[in-house]
Amino acid sequence: MPHVLTRSLDRAATTFVVVVAACGILIPLSNLLLPVGSVFQVPTYLVALWGKYVCYAILALSIDLIWGYCGILSLGHGAFFALGGYAMGMYLMRQIGTRGVYGNPILPDFMVFLNWQKLPWYWYGFDMFPFAALMVVVVPGLLAFGFGWFAFRSRVTGVYLSIITQAMTYALLLAFFRNDFGFGGNNGLTDFKDILGFNVQADGTRAALFALSCLFLIVAFLLCRAIVTSKLGKVLIAIRDAESRTRFIGYRVESYKLFVFTLSACMAGVAGALYVPQVGIINPSEFAPGNSIEAVIWVAVGGRGTLIGAALGAIVVNYAKTFFTSGVLAPYWLFMLGALFILVTLLLPKGIVGTFNSWRMPMRQKTIAADAVSAAREDGVSEPKMAEQGP
């Protein structure tokens, strides 16, 4: 495994990992060690905000893995993100105990308000963190596996698959809006107190969650790089470019697509679980199809099939969203987002990173050729001369 990871890291990937690791270390230290008011001190609210961006970057990586390298355009990945968030939210709700509004040691406040008499069976075990952490991965993974089993074996592809994934997340949106579904209805899950015994509102906890989010972003990136640079990644690219031909060669296309789709859903679930304690709430609006479409836009803006571009696109677009939705331009943000997607599609079809790579490649080839000629001259190797002709 170390050999696979080393082989998968080029200069750009190594730089990305180093930058993320540096942010994961320096930003929490700046928040905790430097005095308030210092120029280099990062406020706690910015730590939580940037932590949210990092979670979005993990979600973007999961989408780029299936869309950029396997050609599966999912417009429902927000569902897996939300399911991971709900699994973590259920654990956080069980940690409230008697500190809730109604003081019930077992039932969350919304269940007491709705006159629930006992805890539903699917809430059992969420008072233990290991079980909740397992469900963060298992629940989205099982849904993706079941969905993909039927969709891919029925050879549903293209726009039809995208529509079905969108219908899936919309169905979950309607289900979680119901008060009798057992997940808080329209209000969702909120008013969290502790995570692993630490106050979720404390500066140290928020700094630790940010560092943990950066760590998982690095792990997700390395995992994706190891996949796309391996033989498995070559098959995925072949499926993306010529699925029928890949099937005729003898590869079980459905199995490859099912594997990568399930893995991508598990990554999205982890992103959702890290997102909830930093934001402080999870509600059915996370299932909205618009969120999944917006996540696809992040990948398109950053660069489909680049991984680094997907993470960068998530951070850039969400920073722009935060900036433009806090002023007079707030009502026009969706129009601006749509215009951004159209402009990127027309002017930068490969995204920011993809376009940069395409510009850099000819220059890099010229540099390599020039270096080769220079090295040949230093070694005394010259072009062969034509033999002189006799009289």
N, C-alpha and C positions, 0 to 999 in steps of 0.2 A: 504493500500500500504506500509506503513512503516513496518508493521508486515511481509509482504511478503519479503521485502528487507532484513530485519534482519534475517529471517529464511534461506534465500538463501546464507548468508555469513558465510563461515567457516574460519578457521585460515588463509589458503592460500589466499583466496579471499580478506579477510580484509587486509592482508599484501600487496597484489597487489594494492589495492585502496590507501592505505597509501603511498606507494612508488611513485605511479603516482602523487598523490596530492602534495607530497613533491617536486618532480621534477617540477611540474607546478608552484610552488611558489618560490622555491629557485633559480632555473636557471634564470628566468627573473629578480629577485632581484639582483643576482650576476652580470648579464649583465648591469643593469641600475645603481646600487649603488656603486659598487666597481670600483676603478680607472683602466684605461687601463694599462696592463702590470702586474697587480696583479696576483699572482699564482691562486687565487680562482675566478678570473674574467672570465666569459664565453664569448668569442667573439660573435659578432652578427651573423657571418656566421655560427657558430655552433648552435646557437639558431634556425636559419632558417632550417638548416640541420636536427636537431633533431625533429623540428616541422614536417618536411616531414615524418620522421620515425613514429611519432605518428599517422599521418594520415593513413599511411600504416597499422599500427596496428589496427585501426578501420576497415579498409577494410578486414583485416584478420579475425577479429571477426565476421563480417557479413558472410564470407565464412564458418567459422567453425560452425556457428549456423545452416546452412542448410546442410553442408556436414558431420560434426562430429556428429550431433544429429538427423538429418532427412534422411541422406543418399543421398542427392541431390548434385551430383558433377557438379557444374557449371563451365564451362571453358569460360564464357563470362561476369563475374562480373566486369571486367574492363570497360565494356560499361556503367554500372550504375555509376561507379566512374567517368568516363569521362563526362557523361551527367550532373551530379551534378557540375563538374568543369566548364563546358560550361555555365551553368546557372549563376554561380558566375562570370565567365569571362564576360558575357554579361552585368551584372550590373557594373562591373569595367570599361568596355569600355564606357558605357554611362556616367560615371562620369568624363571622360577626357574632354569632351566639346570642347571649343575653344583652348585648350592647345595641340591639336593634330598637326601633321605635316601640314595638310591642313587647320586647323582652323575652320572646320565646326562644328557648335554647336550641330547638331543632328546626322549626319552620322559619323560612325567611319572611320578612315583613309583608310582602305582597301576598303570600299564601294565607297569612293570618287575616289580612284585610278581606280576602275573598272567601273566608270561612272554610279553608281546607282543614280537614281533621288530622291528616297524617301526611308524612312526606312521601311523594311518589317513588315508586321503586327505581326509576332511572336516575334518582338523585342519590341513591345509596353509594357509598364509597368515595364521594367527592369531598368528604371531610379529611381525606388523606391526600397529600400532595403527590406521592408516586402514582396513585391511581388516576388522579386528574391529569398528570403529565402524560400518562399512557393514553388516556382518552383524547388528549389534544391531537395525537397522531393517528390513533386507531379510528375514531369516528369519521374524520374527513377521508382517511384512506379507504375505509369500507364503502363509503358512499361513492367515491371515485371508482373503486374496483367494480362495484355492482353496476354503476352507470356505464362504465367503459366496457364491461363484459358484454352487455347487450348491444351497445352502440357500435363498437368496433367489429364484433362478429357479424353484425348485420350490415357491415361495410357502409355505415353512415359517415359521410365525409363532407368537407367543404362547408358551404353556408348552411346546409341542413343540420350538421352537427352543432354549429354555432347557435342556431335557433333553439335546438333542443337543450343545450346547456343554459341558455337564457331562460327557457321555460322552467327548468329545474330550480334555478335560484329564485324565480318569481313564485313558484309553488311553495318553497320554504319560507319566503317572505310572508305569504298569506297565512301559513300555518303558525309561525311564531308570533304573529299579531294577535292570535286568539288568546284570551285570558285563561281559558280552560286547558291550554296546552302545557302549562306548568313552567313557563319560562319568563313570566313577568309581563306578558302581553306587549302593549305599545311602549310601556316604560322601560322594559328590559330589566337588566340587572345593574345595580349601582350601589352607592353608599358603602364602598368597600373600606375595610378597616386595616387588616393585616395580610401579609403574605409571608409565610414561613416564620411567623412571629414578629416580623418587622412592620412598622407603620408604613403604609403605602404612600403617605403624604410627606414623610420625612425626606430631607435632602439626601441623606446617605442612601436610602432605599431607591430613590429616583436615579441617583448617580449609578448605583449598582445595576439597575434595570437597563440603563443606557449602555453600560459596558457589556452586559450580557447580550443585548440586542446586537451590538457590533460584533461580538464573538460569534453569534449564530449567523450573522451575515457573512463572515469570513468562512465559516464551516459550509454554509450553503453554496457559496461561490466556489470553494475548492471542490465540493462534491460535483457541482455542475461541470466544472472544468475537467475533472477526472473522467466524467461520462462522455463529454463531447469530443475529447481528444483521444478516446479509446476506440477500439474496434466497434463497440456498441454505438458510439457517436457517429461513426461512418455509416452504419446501417440506418440510423435515425435520419441522417442527411439524405441518404438514398431514398428512404421512404418519403421524405418531404419533396424531393425533386421528381421522383418517378415511382410512385407507389405500386402501380401495376407491374412494372418491369421488375421491381424488387421482389414482388410476390412470385413472379414467374421464375425467377432465379432459384427460388426454393426457400426463402426466408418466411417465417411465420409472422407476417406483418402485424397481425392482431395482437400477438403476445408482446411484441416490442412496444406498440402503442399503449397497450394496457399497463405495462410496467412503468413507462415514463409518465403516463397520466396519473397513476396512483402515487408515484413518488412526488410529483409536482403538487398534488393535493395535500400530501403530508407536510411539505414545506410551507404551503399556504396556511395550514392549520397552526404550525409553530409560530408563524408571523402574527396570526391573530391572537394567539395566547400571550405573546410578548406585548402586543398592542394594548390589551385591555387594562392591565394594572397601571400603565402609564397614562392612559386617557381617563380612566375612572368610570367607564360606562360601556355597556354593550347592549344594543337594542336591535329590533328587526330591520332598522334602516340600513344596517350593514349588508343585508341580503339584497338590497335594491339593485336591479340590473344595471342601473347607471353607474354604480361603483365598479362593477366588473368591466364595463366598457371603458371607464376612465383609466383603469389599470392597464388595459390594452393600449391606450393612447400613450401612457408612460413609456411602454416598451417601444412603440413606434417612434416616439420622439427621440429617445436615447439611441436606438439602433437595434433593430431586430436581428437576432443571431449573433450578438456580440457579448452578452452577459454583462460586461462592464457598462455598456450603453443602457441596458435595461435598468440597472441600479441607479445610474446617473440620471436617467430620464425621470424616474420616480421622485428623486430628491428635487430636481429642478422644477418639475411641474407642480409639485406640492408646495414648494417654497413660493412659486408664483401665485398659487392659489391662496396661500396665507397672506401674501402681500396685497393682492388685488381685492380680496373679499373683506378687507378691513377698512375700506374707504368708500369713496363715492362710486367706484367702479364695481362694487359688490353685486348689484343686480345684473351686471353684464358678464359675469365670470364665465357662465356656460357658453355664451356666444364667443368669448375670447378663446375658450378651450376648443370649441369646434373649429374656429378659424386657425388656431395653432395646428390642429390635426390636418386640416386641408392644406395649409402651407407646407407642412413637413412632407405630406404625401406628394405634393406637386414639385417642390423645390429640393427637398432632401429625402428622397424615397428610401435611402438606407439609414436614415436617422443621423443624429449628430456624430456619434462615434463611427458608424459605418461609412459616412461620407468622409470623415477625417482619414480613416484607414485607406479608402480608395484614392485619396489625394496623395497620401504619403507613400503608397506602394511604388509608383513609378520613380519617385525621388530616391527611394531606398534601393531599387534595382540599379539605378544609375550609379549610386554610391558604391554598391557592391561591385559593379563592373569596373568602375574607376580604380577601386582598391585592388582588384584582380590584375589589371593592367600594370599598376604601380608595383605590385609584388613581383610580377613577372620580369619587369625591367630591373628590379633590384637583384634578382637571381641571375641576371645576364641572359635571359631568354628573350629572343626577338623573333620577329616574323621571318620565315624562311624566304631567301631571295631566289629569284629565278636564275637558273644556270645560264651562263653566257653561251650564246650560240657560236659555233665555229665558222670559219670562212666558207 
